[in-house]
Amino acid sequence: MAVDPKKYFRGLRSYLNTNEYEVTKRDNERILLEEKIFLKGGADRIQKVRFAYSGDVIVFQLDRKTRNGNSDPLFHFFDDNAKPWSKRCDFVIFQLLNKKINVYCIEFKSASLPDGLVDQLKASEVWCKAVHSIIGLYTGEKKRLHLKKFVFSCMDDPSRYVDDDGYILRDHSIRHYHYDDLSSINLEQLENACPVLVG
């Protein structure tokens, strides 16, 4: 049964485990995403990205670490050891805007775009499809999700991995942005001409 977008969005907030995974930190009413990235030579730093946004958002950090430094399984009833469902991207953001639900799957990288990046973002797309299916099966509630995949990096010249329009050569549904190019962009201004429709 198709439902009103606002009702479906409220359902997402109610059904998903916001206690463990939701990012509620804001900086001047902007979303604040923080993730450790690893630089050349073994150094690391906390990379921060801030997005102003319209509408309403729920921000999840799927790879949030526990006290012992590990990530909990996203599906606790499956063995997570070296399985395809153990992969995930850093952040998934659900946005209710103009009677539509947008989903942003985001991965932070440093000065390279490793092969595993495509698998991480594909796994997060599948996670969103699983969430959509589970909610539909248990509640009968359905609403189309407009899912877009992004990778952010500090690569000065990503041309080995990215086409002239900023899409990853190995998967044209993934749009690349340099961290420096994000400072004045609102969340809904992130461009991706290849959204995945879920539902």
N, CA, C and O of each residue as an XYZ file, in Angstrom:
796
protein
N       0.842     -1.170      0.000
C       0.000      0.000      0.000
C       0.894      1.242      0.000
O       1.690      1.442      0.918
N       0.758      2.069     -1.031
C       1.527      3.309     -1.098
C       1.011      4.272     -0.034
O      -0.196      4.403      0.171
N       1.939      4.940      0.637
C       1.551      5.863      1.706
C       2.106      7.248      1.403
O       2.969      7.417      0.542
N       1.598      8.216      2.118
C       2.064      9.591      2.026
C       3.555      9.644      2.381
O       3.976      8.963      3.315
N       4.373     10.439      1.657
C       5.814     10.495      1.940
C       6.133     10.876      3.380
O       7.059     10.326      3.978
N       5.374     11.812      3.938
C       5.629     12.244      5.319
C       5.378     11.100      6.295
O       6.134     10.919      7.250
N       4.326     10.334      6.059
C       4.027      9.181      6.922
C       5.126      8.131      6.797
O       5.553      7.562      7.801
N       5.588      7.868      5.574
C       6.645      6.871      5.379
C       7.933      7.325      6.064
O       8.625      6.521      6.688
N       8.250      8.612      5.945
C       9.461      9.145      6.562
C       9.389      9.032      8.079
O      10.373      8.663      8.720
N       8.233      9.347      8.658
C       8.061      9.179     10.115
C       8.234      7.716     10.498
O       8.790      7.398     11.548
N       7.746      6.825      9.625
C       7.930      5.402      9.863
C       9.395      5.015      9.876
O       9.820      4.237     10.731
N      10.182      5.546      8.939
C      11.624      5.261      8.927
C      12.254      5.645     10.262
O      13.028      4.879     10.835
N      11.919      6.828     10.749
C      12.491      7.286     12.021
C      12.080      6.369     13.169
O      12.856      6.143     14.098
N      10.876      5.851     13.105
C      10.370      4.979     14.160
C      10.934      3.564     14.056
O      11.252      2.951     15.075
N      11.063      3.039     12.835
C      11.434      1.635     12.647
C      12.940      1.390     12.748
O      13.361      0.338     13.231
N      13.749      2.341     12.303
C      15.195      2.120     12.255
C      15.837      2.416     13.607
O      15.299      3.173     14.414
N      16.998      1.803     13.836
C      17.692      1.904     15.119
C      18.448      3.231     15.207
O      19.656      3.290     14.982
N      17.718      4.282     15.537
C      18.348      5.598     15.620
C      19.254      5.722     16.847
O      20.179      6.534     16.845
N      19.005      4.934     17.887
C      19.843      5.017     19.093
C      21.292      4.657     18.806
O      22.204      5.276     19.353
N      21.511      3.668     17.957
C      22.867      3.180     17.701
C      23.540      3.859     16.511
O      24.763      3.994     16.496
N      22.774      4.284     15.523
C      23.381      4.689     14.253
C      23.123      6.133     13.834
O      23.823      6.639     12.958
N      22.150      6.809     14.424
C      21.818      8.149     13.929
C      22.876      9.177     14.325
O      23.387      9.167     15.445
N      23.191     10.059     13.385
C      24.079     11.197     13.631
C      23.182     12.406     13.875
O      22.481     12.859     12.970
N      23.206     12.922     15.088
C      22.336     14.050     15.432
C      23.118     15.355     15.576
O      22.526     16.423     15.732
N      24.450     15.268     15.522
C      25.282     16.454     15.699
C      25.061     17.431     14.544
O      25.052     17.036     13.378
N      24.884     18.706     14.880
C      24.696     19.744     13.876
C      25.686     20.876     14.128
O      26.137     21.083     15.254
N      26.016     21.600     13.069
C      26.891     22.763     13.148
C      26.148     23.921     12.480
O      26.038     23.969     11.255
N      25.641     24.849     13.285
C      24.820     25.949     12.757
C      23.682     25.428     11.889
O      23.439     25.923     10.789
N      22.995     24.424     12.407
C      21.840     23.810     11.746
C      22.201     23.076     10.457
O      21.322     22.758      9.656
N      23.484     22.807     10.254
C      23.914     22.003      9.108
C      24.249     20.594      9.588
O      24.707     20.400     10.714
N      24.015     19.620      8.719
C      24.453     18.254      9.004
C      25.968     18.283      9.142
O      26.652     18.934      8.352
N      26.496     17.585     10.137
C      27.942     17.467     10.303
C      28.319     15.998     10.189
O      27.970     15.184     11.044
N      29.041     15.669      9.114
C      29.547     14.315      8.904
C      31.027     14.309      9.258
O      31.788     15.144      8.769
N      31.437     13.370     10.106
C      32.837     13.259     10.518
C      33.290     11.819     10.349
O      32.621     10.886     10.793
N      34.436     11.653      9.701
C      34.959     10.300      9.480
C      36.480     10.363      9.428
O      37.053     11.302      8.875
N      37.124      9.362     10.004
C      38.581      9.280      9.933
C      38.986      8.800      8.545
O      38.479      7.789      8.060
N      39.906      9.530      7.903
C      40.468      9.081      6.631
C      41.966      8.898      6.813
O      42.589      9.543      7.657
N      42.532      8.011      6.008
C      43.943      7.665      6.134
C      44.714      8.263      4.965
O      44.368      8.055      3.802
N      45.755      9.004      5.293
C      46.541      9.721      4.302
C      47.787      8.929      3.930
O      48.109      7.927      4.569
N      48.485      9.386      2.893
C      49.737      8.737      2.504
C      50.718      8.792      3.660
O      50.767      9.774      4.401
N      51.498      7.733      3.809
C      52.481      7.678      4.875
C      51.931      7.173      6.190
O      52.649      7.138      7.188
N      50.657      6.779      6.208
C      50.081      6.179      7.404
C      49.415      7.148      8.357
O      48.801      6.721      9.335
N      49.520      8.451      8.096
C      48.853      9.416      8.976
C      47.344      9.366      8.749
O      46.870      8.912      7.708
N      46.610      9.839      9.738
C      45.160      9.912      9.572
C      44.660     11.263     10.073
O      45.363     11.977     10.788
N      43.446     11.593      9.688
C      42.819     12.821     10.178
C      41.311     12.642     10.157
O      40.780     11.805      9.427
N      40.634     13.432     10.963
C      39.172     13.452     10.954
C      38.727     14.438      9.879
O      38.995     15.636      9.963
N      38.048     13.912      8.877
C      37.521     14.744      7.796
C      36.092     15.151      8.152
O      35.277     14.311      8.533
N      35.798     16.433      8.027
C      34.461     16.938      8.336
C      33.832     17.524      7.079
O      34.485     18.228      6.309
N      32.559     17.223      6.886
C      31.776     17.800      5.792
C      30.468     18.295      6.388
O      29.823     17.592      7.167
N      30.083     19.503      6.019
C      28.851     20.105      6.530
C      27.908     20.386      5.367
O      28.324     20.879      4.319
N      26.637     20.066      5.565
C      25.623     20.338      4.546
C      24.439     21.069      5.166
O      23.845     20.599      6.136
N      24.105     22.222      4.597
C      22.786     22.787      4.862
C      21.789     21.939      4.081
O      22.161     21.265      3.121
N      20.539     21.973      4.488
C      19.547     21.135      3.812
C      18.163     21.743      3.957
O      17.905     22.546      4.854
N      17.286     21.343      3.058
C      15.873     21.710      3.143
C      15.088     20.469      3.532
O      15.595     19.351      3.432
N      13.861     20.661      3.971
C      13.037     19.520      4.355
C      13.482     18.929      5.677
O      13.910     19.646      6.582
N      13.377     17.615      5.778
C      13.722     16.895      7.006
C      14.708     15.790      6.655
O      14.626     15.211      5.572
N      15.638     15.493      7.556
C      16.643     14.458      7.290
C      16.789     13.509      8.472
O      16.539     13.872      9.622
N      17.202     12.284      8.159
C      17.688     11.317      9.146
C      19.047     10.875      8.627
O      19.160     10.407      7.494
N      20.080     11.020      9.454
C      21.452     10.715      9.046
C      21.936      9.497      9.821
O      21.894      9.476     11.051
N      22.398      8.480      9.090
C      22.933      7.276      9.717
C      24.404      7.112      9.371
O      24.812      7.300      8.224
N      25.194      6.760     10.378
C      26.588      6.372     10.152
C      26.633      4.854     10.278
O      26.654      4.309     11.381
N      26.647      4.178      9.127
C      26.524      2.715      9.134
C      27.753      2.022      9.695
O      27.644      0.925     10.242
N      28.929      2.645      9.568
C      30.138      1.977     10.065
C      30.576      2.521     11.420
O      31.759      2.471     11.759
N      29.627      3.041     12.194
C      29.949      3.555     13.529
C      30.637      2.469     14.348
O      30.195      1.320     14.382
N      31.716      2.851     15.001
C      32.525      1.891     15.750
C      32.003      1.737     17.182
O      31.529      2.688     17.803
N      32.112      0.497     17.681
C      31.769      0.216     19.075
C      32.959      0.586     19.955
O      33.986      1.046     19.456
N      32.820      0.388     21.255
C      33.913      0.718     22.180
C      35.187     -0.072     21.888
O      36.292      0.407     22.141
N      35.025     -1.295     21.348
C      36.220     -2.101     21.064
C      36.764     -1.869     19.656
O      37.659     -2.588     19.212
N      36.223     -0.858     18.943
C      36.772     -0.483     17.643
C      36.206     -1.226     16.455
O      36.677     -1.038     15.333
N      35.209     -2.065     16.670
C      34.584     -2.803     15.571
C      33.233     -2.186     15.225
O      32.681     -1.394     15.988
N      32.714     -2.563     14.059
C      31.358     -2.159     13.682
C      30.418     -3.321     13.940
O      30.735     -4.467     13.621
N      29.261     -3.029     14.518
C      28.257     -4.074     14.720
C      27.705     -4.524     13.375
O      27.672     -3.734     12.432
N      27.269     -5.780     13.266
C      26.623     -6.228     12.028
C      25.355     -5.418     11.765
O      24.628     -5.077     12.698
N      25.094     -5.114     10.501
C      23.849     -4.427     10.148
C      22.668     -5.375     10.231
O      21.537     -4.954     10.472
N      22.940     -6.679     10.028
C      21.912     -7.711     10.135
C      22.378     -8.688     11.209
O      23.190     -9.572     10.935
N      21.876     -8.535     12.414
C      22.395     -9.296     13.554
C      22.098    -10.786     13.459
O      22.726    -11.585     14.155
N      21.157    -11.170     12.615
C      20.810    -12.584     12.496
C      21.611    -13.283     11.408
O      21.404    -14.473     11.171
N      22.527    -12.574     10.733
C      23.424    -13.171      9.740
C      24.848    -13.149     10.270
O      25.238    -12.221     10.979
N      25.626    -14.171      9.926
C      27.056    -14.158     10.199
C      27.685    -13.067      9.337
O      27.471    -13.026      8.126
N      28.453    -12.192      9.958
C      28.999    -11.020      9.273
C      30.421    -11.231      8.764
O      30.969    -10.356      8.093
N      31.024    -12.369      9.069
C      32.438    -12.597      8.784
C      32.673    -12.815      7.288
O      32.327    -13.865      6.747
N      33.267    -11.809      6.617
C      33.648    -11.886      5.200
C      32.463    -12.158      4.276
O      32.622    -12.768      3.219
N      31.283    -11.706      4.674
C      30.084    -11.895      3.860
C      29.767    -10.598      3.107
O      30.183     -9.522      3.537
N      29.035    -10.687      1.986
C      28.759     -9.461      1.218
C      27.961     -8.426      2.003
O      28.107     -7.228      1.760
N      27.115     -8.865      2.943
C      26.323     -7.912      3.725
C      27.121     -7.270      4.857
O      26.591     -6.431      5.584
N      28.387     -7.651      5.014
C      29.222     -6.979      6.015
C      29.768     -5.653      5.475
O      30.212     -4.806      6.249
N      29.737     -5.472      4.157
C      30.214     -4.224      3.564
C      29.175     -3.118      3.785
O      27.983     -3.389      3.935
N      29.650     -1.876      3.802
C      28.760     -0.732      3.982
C      29.520      0.542      3.641
O      30.751      0.561      3.651
N      28.790      1.593      3.344
C      29.427      2.894      3.167
C      29.417      3.621      4.513
O      28.887      3.114      5.501
N      30.004      4.803      4.535
C      30.115      5.530      5.797
C      28.778      6.100      6.274
O      28.424      5.967      7.445
N      28.041      6.733      5.362
C      26.819      7.428      5.762
C      25.683      7.142      4.793
O      25.894      7.019      3.587
N      24.472      7.039      5.341
C      23.249      7.010      4.540
C      22.335      8.086      5.115
O      22.041      8.099      6.310
N      21.894      8.984      4.244
C      21.024     10.086      4.659
C      19.685      9.947      3.943
O      19.634      9.861      2.716
N      18.608      9.925      4.712
C      17.254      9.954      4.165
C      16.753     11.397      4.269
O      16.855     12.020      5.325
N      16.218     11.916      3.174
C      15.730     13.296      3.157
C      14.304     13.340      2.611
O      14.028     12.830      1.525
N      13.417     13.946      3.365
C      12.055     14.207      2.897
C      12.024     15.628      2.350
O      12.219     16.591      3.091
N      11.777     15.751      1.047
C      11.790     17.060      0.402
C      10.810     17.059     -0.766
O      10.877     16.193     -1.637
N       9.906     18.024     -0.782
C       8.950     18.179     -1.887
C       8.188     16.887     -2.183
O       8.078     16.471     -3.336
N       7.668     16.262     -1.135
C       6.860     15.039     -1.257
C       7.628     13.887     -1.902
O       7.043     13.029     -2.563
N       8.940     13.883     -1.701
C       9.795     12.829     -2.251
C      10.814     12.438     -1.187
O      11.248     13.278     -0.398
N      11.195     11.156     -1.167
C      12.230     10.707     -0.234
C      13.496     10.418     -1.025
O      13.550      9.499     -1.842
N      14.518     11.236     -0.756
C      15.834     11.052     -1.359
C      16.716     10.292     -0.380
O      16.596     10.451      0.834
N      17.598      9.469     -0.919
C      18.564      8.734     -0.102
C      19.948      9.012     -0.676
O      20.165      8.888     -1.881
N      20.883      9.390      0.195
C      22.256      9.673     -0.207
C      23.165      8.655      0.474
O      23.262      8.635      1.701
N      23.826      7.816     -0.307
C      24.831      6.890      0.219
C      26.190      7.532     -0.026
O      26.540      7.837     -1.167
N      26.954      7.738      1.038
C      28.180      8.538      0.955
C      29.348      7.769      1.552
O      29.248      7.200      2.639
N      30.456      7.763      0.822
C      31.699      7.152      1.293
C      32.794      8.212      1.297
O      32.959      8.945      0.322
N      33.544      8.294      2.401
C      34.691      9.197      2.505
C      35.953      8.427      2.135
O      36.168      7.317      2.621
N      36.784      9.006      1.284
C      38.097      8.445      0.955
C      39.130      9.549      1.064
O      38.791     10.719      1.239
N      40.418      9.159      0.957
C      41.475     10.166      1.039
C      42.028     10.435     -0.355
O      41.334     11.018     -1.188
N      43.264     10.021     -0.624
C      43.922     10.355     -1.890
C      43.862      9.224     -2.902
O      44.621      9.229     -3.872
N      42.978      8.255     -2.702
C      42.816      7.180     -3.689
C      41.356      6.738     -3.696
O      40.594      7.007     -2.767
N      41.000      6.054     -4.770
C      39.651      5.498     -4.891
C      39.798      4.002     -5.132
O      39.772      3.560     -6.281
N      39.954      3.216     -4.071
C      40.235      1.783     -4.223
C      39.074      1.025     -4.853
O      37.933      1.486     -4.846
N      39.390     -0.154     -5.401
C      38.382     -0.974     -6.078
C      37.199     -1.299     -5.167
O      36.061     -1.370     -5.632
N      37.460     -1.498     -3.873
C      36.406     -1.882     -2.936
C      35.332     -0.824     -2.737
O      34.267     -1.113     -2.192
N      35.603      0.396     -3.173
C      34.647      1.488     -3.043
C      33.312      1.155     -3.713
O      32.250      1.406     -3.144
N      33.369      0.594     -4.916
C      32.146      0.249     -5.651
C      31.338     -0.773     -4.863
O      30.117     -0.657     -4.762
N      32.020     -1.779     -4.300
C      31.328     -2.801     -3.507
C      30.686     -2.203     -2.257
O      29.576     -2.584     -1.886
N      31.382     -1.265     -1.607
C      30.826     -0.634     -0.404
C      29.527      0.110     -0.721
O      28.535     -0.022     -0.003
N      29.545      0.885     -1.794
C      28.351      1.658     -2.134
C      27.245      0.773     -2.686
O      26.067      1.045     -2.455
N      27.602     -0.279     -3.411
C      26.587     -1.232     -3.881
C      25.933     -1.923     -2.684
O      24.716     -2.106     -2.657
N      26.750     -2.308     -1.688
C      26.210     -2.964     -0.494
C      25.252     -2.037      0.254
O      24.248     -2.497      0.799
N      25.547     -0.755      0.286
C      24.656      0.189      0.964
C      23.369      0.396      0.183
O      22.304      0.586      0.771
N      23.466      0.360     -1.145
C      22.248      0.382     -1.970
C      21.375     -0.830     -1.646
O      20.160     -0.706     -1.490
N      22.004     -1.998     -1.549
C      21.262     -3.221     -1.235
C      20.677     -3.141      0.178
O      19.561     -3.607      0.407
N      21.417     -2.558      1.128
C      20.897     -2.381      2.486
C      19.615     -1.541      2.452
O      18.634     -1.874      3.118
N      19.626     -0.459      1.678
C      18.432      0.384      1.563
C      17.273     -0.389      0.943
O      16.124     -0.235      1.357
N      17.578     -1.223     -0.052
C      16.534     -2.054     -0.667
C      15.984     -3.057      0.347
O      14.785     -3.332      0.370
N      16.876     -3.603      1.190
C      16.438     -4.550      2.221
C      15.541     -3.856      3.243
O      14.502     -4.395      3.624
N      15.938     -2.663      3.688
C      15.117     -1.890      4.628
C      13.745     -1.621      4.017
O      12.720     -1.802      4.674
N      13.733     -1.190      2.766
C      12.479     -0.902      2.059
C      11.602     -2.151      2.000
O      10.396     -2.075      2.237
N      12.205     -3.300      1.685
C      11.448     -4.556      1.588
C      10.913     -5.004      2.935
O       9.756     -5.412      3.042
N      11.751     -4.931      3.971
C      11.329     -5.371      5.306
C      10.157     -4.522      5.801
O       9.177     -5.057      6.320
N      10.258     -3.207      5.641
C       9.152     -2.335      6.060
C       7.893     -2.678      5.281
O       6.804     -2.744      5.851
N       8.040     -2.899      3.977
C       6.882     -3.250      3.154
C       6.262     -4.573      3.546
O       5.038     -4.694      3.597
N       7.094     -5.571      3.824
C       6.582     -6.896      4.182
C       5.853     -6.888      5.521
O       4.799     -7.510      5.658
N       6.406     -6.187      6.508
C       5.812     -6.195      7.841
C       4.644     -5.232      7.990
O       3.696     -5.525      8.718
N       4.695     -4.085      7.312
C       3.666     -3.060      7.536
C       2.755     -2.847      6.327
O       1.676     -2.268      6.451
N       3.192     -3.314      5.171
C       2.441     -3.044      3.949
C       2.676     -1.644      3.407
O       2.108     -1.276      2.379
N       3.517     -0.846      4.094
C       3.772      0.532      3.671
C       4.870      0.566      2.613
O       5.918     -0.061      2.771
N       4.620      1.302      1.538
C       5.604      1.412      0.467
C       5.667      2.849     -0.018
O       4.654      3.545     -0.095
N       6.874      3.274     -0.343
C       7.084      4.583     -0.951
C       8.385      4.508     -1.733
O       9.379      3.976     -1.238
N       8.385      5.028     -2.932
C       9.599      4.981     -3.757
C      10.697      5.831     -3.129
O      10.455      6.947     -2.669
N      11.911      5.278     -3.120
C      13.094      5.992     -2.654
C      13.945      6.353     -3.867
O      14.109      5.541     -4.777
N      14.482      7.562     -3.878
C      15.358      8.035     -4.961
C      16.781      8.045     -4.403
O      17.176      8.984     -3.712
N      17.543      6.998     -4.706
C      18.841      6.763     -4.079
C      19.973      7.224     -4.991
O      19.993      6.928     -6.186
N      20.920      7.959     -4.394
C      22.088      8.442     -5.131
C      23.339      8.078     -4.349
O      23.359      8.129     -3.119
N      24.398      7.705     -5.093
C      25.642      7.264     -4.455
C      26.763      8.262     -4.744
O      26.911      8.762     -5.860
N      27.557      8.537     -3.684
C      28.624      9.525     -3.785
C      29.880      9.035     -3.078
O      29.818      8.292     -2.099
N      31.027      9.474     -3.605
C      32.294      9.309     -2.900
C      32.951     10.682     -2.847
O      32.992     11.406     -3.842
N      33.465     11.030     -1.667
C      34.187     12.278     -1.478
C      35.648     11.929     -1.227
O      35.944     10.977     -0.505
N      36.565     12.696     -1.821
C      37.986     12.422     -1.602
C      38.782     13.721     -1.664
O      38.251     14.782     -1.992
N      40.078     13.610     -1.337
C      40.990     14.751     -1.464
C      41.983     14.520     -2.602
O      43.085     15.069     -2.586
N      41.599     13.710     -3.588
C      42.466     13.473     -4.747
C      42.560     14.742     -5.586
O      41.541     15.317     -5.968
N      43.790     15.178     -5.872
C      43.968     16.366     -6.708
C      43.666     16.073     -8.171
O      43.148     16.932     -8.885
N      43.986     14.867     -8.618
C      43.717     14.496    -10.012
C      43.097     13.098    -10.050
O      43.819     12.105    -10.135
N      41.772     13.016     -9.988
C      41.114     11.703     -9.983
C      40.845     11.142    -11.381
O      40.082     10.186    -11.516
N      41.456     11.715    -12.427
C      41.093     11.370    -13.809
C      41.339      9.901    -14.158
O      40.740      9.395    -15.107
N      42.193      9.211    -13.424
C      42.381      7.764    -13.659
C      41.127      6.977    -13.308
O      40.899      5.897    -13.853
N      40.316      7.509    -12.403
C      39.165      6.785    -11.863
C      37.816      7.393    -12.251
O      36.779      6.739    -12.137
N      37.835      8.646    -12.708
C      36.608      9.423    -12.856
C      36.511      9.980    -14.271
O      37.515     10.412    -14.836
N      35.305      9.974    -14.850
C      35.138     10.545    -16.193
C      35.028     12.073    -16.118
O      35.091     12.652    -15.033
N      34.865     12.711    -17.267
C      34.850     14.178    -17.323
C      33.679     14.796    -16.568
O      33.741     15.962    -16.176
N      32.617     14.031    -16.363
C      31.448     14.536    -15.645
C      31.483     14.226    -14.154
O      30.554     14.572    -13.424
N      32.562     13.571    -13.695
C      32.706     13.306    -12.267
C      32.179     11.969    -11.798
O      32.028     11.758    -10.594
N      31.891     11.047    -12.727
C      31.363      9.734    -12.347
C      32.474      8.688    -12.373
O      33.365      8.729    -13.221
N      32.403      7.748    -11.428
C      33.410      6.698    -11.319
C      33.359      5.821    -12.567
O      32.283      5.390    -12.982
N      34.517      5.558    -13.164
C      34.569      4.786    -14.410
C      34.045      3.369    -14.227
O      33.422      2.820    -15.136
N      34.288      2.769    -13.064
C      33.850      1.385    -12.824
C      32.359      1.276    -12.529
O      31.787      0.191    -12.639
N      31.723      2.383    -12.156
C      30.290      2.371    -11.852
C      29.758      3.790    -12.025
O      29.959      4.647    -11.164
N      29.082      4.028    -13.140
C      28.634      5.382    -13.470
C      27.460      5.866    -12.622
O      26.960      6.969    -12.843
N      27.016      5.070    -11.666
C      25.987      5.560    -10.745
C      26.607      6.242     -9.528
O      25.883      6.749     -8.672
N      27.948      6.261     -9.440
C      28.645      6.870     -8.296
C      29.283      8.185     -8.742
O      30.084      8.212     -9.677
N      28.922      9.258     -8.071
C      29.437     10.594     -8.397
C      30.531     10.961     -7.411
O      30.372     10.776     -6.204
N      31.650     11.486     -7.923
C      32.788     11.896     -7.104
C      32.758     13.403     -6.859
O      32.435     14.188     -7.751
N      33.102     13.785     -5.632
C      33.325     15.192     -5.292
C      34.618     15.306     -4.494
O      34.926     14.439     -3.675
N      35.374     16.375     -4.733
C      36.508     16.715     -3.872
C      35.952     17.415     -2.634
O      34.988     18.176     -2.724
N      36.564     17.154     -1.478
C      36.085     17.787     -0.243
C      35.995     19.309     -0.379
O      35.067     19.930      0.138
N      36.967     19.903     -1.081
C      36.988     21.361     -1.216
C      35.782     21.898     -1.985
O      35.414     23.062     -1.829
N      35.168     21.056     -2.812
C      34.032     21.498     -3.627
C      32.696     21.410     -2.891
O      31.654     21.754     -3.448
N      32.726     20.950     -1.645
C      31.479     20.716     -0.908
C      31.103     21.855      0.029
O      30.007     21.861      0.589
N      31.999     22.817      0.203
C      31.802     23.813      1.260
C      30.576     24.694      1.049
O      30.006     25.188      2.022
N      30.161     24.901     -0.186
C      29.024     25.797     -0.425
C      27.830     25.085     -1.061
O      26.952     25.732     -1.632
N      27.798     23.761     -0.962
C      26.722     22.978     -1.578
C      25.731     22.533     -0.503
O      26.133     22.026      0.545
N      24.452     22.720     -0.761
C      23.425     22.122      0.090
C      23.301     20.643     -0.254
O      23.665     20.221     -1.351
N      22.796     19.871      0.673
C      22.658     18.432      0.466
C      21.931     18.125     -0.838
O      22.398     17.312     -1.634
N      20.795     18.769     -1.057
C      19.988     18.460     -2.240
C      20.607     18.977     -3.536
O      20.101     18.691     -4.621
N      21.708     19.741     -3.431
C      22.405     20.212     -4.630
C      23.485     19.243     -5.100
O      24.094     19.463     -6.147
N      23.730     18.187     -4.352
C      24.671     17.166     -4.824
C      24.121     16.579     -6.120
O      22.994     16.087     -6.159
N      24.921     16.633     -7.175
C      24.453     16.195     -8.485
C      24.756     14.723     -8.712
O      25.866     14.252     -8.466
N      23.750     14.013     -9.182
C      23.934     12.635     -9.627
C      22.825     12.345    -10.629
O      21.652     12.247    -10.269
N      23.217     12.210    -11.888
C      22.246     12.016    -12.971
C      21.801     10.567    -13.106
O      21.002     10.242    -13.984
N      22.315      9.689    -12.241
C      22.012      8.257    -12.343
C      21.431      7.723    -11.042
O      22.017      6.823    -10.440
N      20.293      8.252    -10.588
C      19.727      7.738     -9.339
C      19.202      6.319     -9.515
O      18.812      5.909    -10.609
N      19.201      5.587     -8.420
C      18.624      4.243     -8.380
C      17.244      4.377     -7.752
O      17.114      4.924     -6.656
N      16.223      3.889     -8.427
C      14.868      3.947     -7.879
C      14.594      2.673     -7.094
O      14.709      1.570     -7.627
N      14.234      2.829     -5.836
C      13.952      1.697     -4.952
C      12.450      1.681     -4.692
O      11.900      2.617     -4.111
N      11.790      0.603     -5.130
C      10.352      0.478     -4.918
C       9.528      0.978     -6.083
O       8.299      0.931     -6.036
